[in-house]
Amino acid sequence: MKKIKIYIRTFYLLLIVLFASLSIAQGTIDSLKTELQNANNPDTEIEILINIGSDYTDNNLDSAYAYLMKAKRKLEENPHPFLKGKFYQALGLYSLRAKKFNEAIVQFKSSIGLYTEVDSLSLIPIVNNMIGNCFDDILLYDSAIHYFQLSIHMIDSANNSVLLAYYYNNMASVYLGMNNKEKALKYYINAATIFKEQQKFQKAAVAINNIGLISKGLKNYVIAKKYFEEAIELNKKSDNIYHLCINYNNLGLTLSGLDEYEKGIYYLKEAIKLSQEADFIGLVAQSNHNLGALYKENEKYHLALLYTEKSLTTSREIGITYGEMINLTNIGEIHLGLQQYDSAVVYLLAALELAIELNDLEVSYEIYENLANTYEGLGMYKEAYENYRSYETLKDSSYILKKARELNELQTKYDTEQKELENQLLKDQNEIHELTILRQKIIMIAVLLIVILSVVILIILFISRAKRKKQLILLRTKIS
């Protein structure tokens, strides 16, 4: 379940970051609305309308669009190339947040054209960076890298080193998406170095934490520990409790990988304590989940049950279905470890319902394996056999899908490296043509495999869903 723990952590952190940003954005918007009431000329009014619309893209897309349309109407009455460029930049940001990526790219490019017209060249790298984000979101990594590199090459690094560090962070994110961890590490290290030089300790800590996570994923636990400890010191220096809780979680899990079990528990308990004091609800759920999982791995089932049930309750309270599914799965496994088979089946079937709803293949086949073991413990060998067959089928399908993804990742990595070589060595057109044909064949094979397997998996899951509901009802009746 180690992979699952990483997933739930990431999901919680995204939610909490969103909650934290809303109150900050609203304060800025209220201030801008006051300025709007006191605006004494059309250009000032237009600029404030654009700024309000841009700020609303973080939390209220309807309001963002309304204010941007007001700005557009006023721009038609009072044309101004620079403000028009700023309008298209803000409108592109709105489209990006609304996941209208193609529209966003067109709008951002319109913004660049207008900024070029009025010689506002310092803003162009920022917009190129936004275009890179669009391509990153739709997994067109080559194009994302192209625009991020444009941003890096165009920026005045002497006067905008912090901005350059942000762009390095974005490059790292793209390479991580391509599963090119070496280049991701390189750019995160560059970003962290600049942030530390400029005494942006919070930003440096985030980049350093990411370096630790990549190292942990590569099972380089000693290196990961070093980076997490550095991130902790930086966050203590800047009194950033939220990120400190995250670092404690990551360090606790890393120490368990080094068999420093008691130290791992200490840091996870510190994360729970700090997140409770600061009322970081999502982090409370995450930390309880991680501590419960650590106890489960060490077969301290009663303590594991205590903390996992706390995480389950919080996940339900804040409406995180994925967190609910993972915690139900873990509780089922804990009851299985305690040989409390009837309870294990109830929790595992409930988890399976959510896994099917979320179309999570990897979690589904792990649950089927646990159900097979549980039914065997109950002496229900027919049900055990059926669930083991489902486990084997989904495991094989998951393996093929995983290999197809790895094939695609390798192809993407190969394409990127090939382009870099082509830029350096100016390879001839025949080699490029052969590369294109090879890429198309590989993509077609991968897509065909994914389509066929997806259909097979959906058929299996939907056929089994009715059986599981019936079993769940019978077992709940039996327990009560």
Phi, psi and omega in degrees: 000008184298321180298321181297321181299323178295317181300311184293326179298311181300317182298315179298317184296321178299319181295316183291321177301319179298312180300319182293327185282337187295315183293324179295314181297319183297323178296319177295318181296317179300319179296318179295323179296324176295318178297324181298321179296332183260006181296134186246006174208157186301319182297317178298317180298316180298314182298320179292320177300318179296317181296319178296314178301318180296316180293326180291342181297342180282338187215347183209091186292327178297314178294321178302311182296320181299314181290323179293324177291326174298316178298320181297316180298320180288328176294328177294329178278327183228077183301136180209109187306316182296312180294327176295320176298318179294323178298312181294329175296314179293321179294323175297321178296319176301312181297323178298313179295327179277003179064029173261074195292320180296317177297318181300316181299316179298316181293319178297320179293325175297320178298316180299318179300318180289320177296323177295320181299322182259011175064033175266063189291336182293339181272344184296318177302325179297317181289321175302321177298320178294321176297319176302320178297321178300310181294326177297317182294330179261016172065024173267078192294324180300314179293322178300314179299320179303311183286325175295321177295322174302317179299314182296318183288330184274339186286147174276093188296334181292323183257350182227047185295326180294318178298321177300321179296322176299318180294322175299320177301316180296318177299318179299318180298318179296312181296328176294319176298330178275001182065024176263083188291330181297312180289326176300314178300318181302313183286325175296320179295318177300316180297314181298321180298313180295314181302319179293319179300323181270008179059033172266075192292325179297315180294320178298319181297323179296313179298319181293321176300320179295323175298318178298319180295318178296316180298319178297318178298330177274005181065022173272071190294326180295315179294317179301316179303316180301315182289321178296321178295322177295318178298321178299314180298319179293320180287329173295320180298322181264004178056043179263091186294320183302307181288335176296320177299319178298314180298319178299318177300310182296320179292320179301315180291325179293319180296326177295328176292337177265009182064020173266069191299310184296321177295322178299315178299319180302312183290325177292322177293324175297321178297318178297314181300310182294318182291328175292317180297323181271358180062039173271086191300314180299320179291329175298313179298315180299313184294319176297319178299311182298320180292318177299318179295322180294318177296321180298316180299332180260014173062027171265075195293324182292320175291322178300316180296319181302309185284327180290323177295324176297316179295320179299314180300314181293320179301318178292321181297321183261006170075036178260098183297320180298316178298321177299315181299313183295318180292321176299318178300313181295320178295320175301318179294324179295314178297325176296317178297329178274001183061029175265077194293320181299314179294322180301316181298316181302312182290321181292321177294322177296320178294321181295322177302316180289323179296320177293318179300320181272359180055043181264102186292314186293318178293322181301313184288332175292322178294318178301320178297316178296321178295319178301315179294323181291313179297326176297319177297330178276354183078015180263079192287329177298312179296323179298316180296316180299316181290327178291322176298317177298320178299312182297318181297311182290326179296315179297318179296318179297322180296316180295317178297319179298317180295323178295319177296316180297321178299316179294320179296318178297321179295317179297316178298318179297316180302316183296312180295324179295319179296320179298319178294321180297321178296327183276319190255355179051060181296155184282168187293331180296318179295320179296319180296317179296320178298318180297316180297317179299316181297316181297320180296315181295316180297318180297318179296315181298314181297317180298317178300315182296318180296312181298313182293324178298318179296315180298315182296316180298319179298314181298313183295318182288326177294319183284339186298317181296320179297319182294321179299317180296317179296321181296318180296315181297318181291321177297322178295318181297317182292317181289000000 
